Amino acid sequence: MKTKCCGGPLMMTRADIAFEMAKKVLKAAKHAGADCIALACPLCGMMLDAKQPDIEKALNIEIGMPVIYITQLLEEELQALQQLLTSRILVIKYI
């Protein structure tokens, strides 16, 4: 998905615009069939994760999109890879 601003920089001065911008990002991810949104920006974390319930309430919508940092996604993938490699090494040892 093309990177778009979540509206975080506008949260203190124009929450209405910030909520609309965040809604567009969240809905685009949901429409694309994403399981979650992975991000690196702390402002995006605030808007897309912490403020998601407020956005849903203010705009009368339901999104329910999980949001994680890219480092969390990387950790999960590395753990899965480690398990796969460990299980294959054990199988090879005992054959």
Secondary structure, DSSP 8 states (H G I E B T S, - for coil): ------SGGGTTT-HHHHHHHHHHHHHHHHHTT-S-EEE--HHHHIIIIITHHHHHHHHT------EEEHHHHHHHHHHHHHHHHHHHHHHHHT-
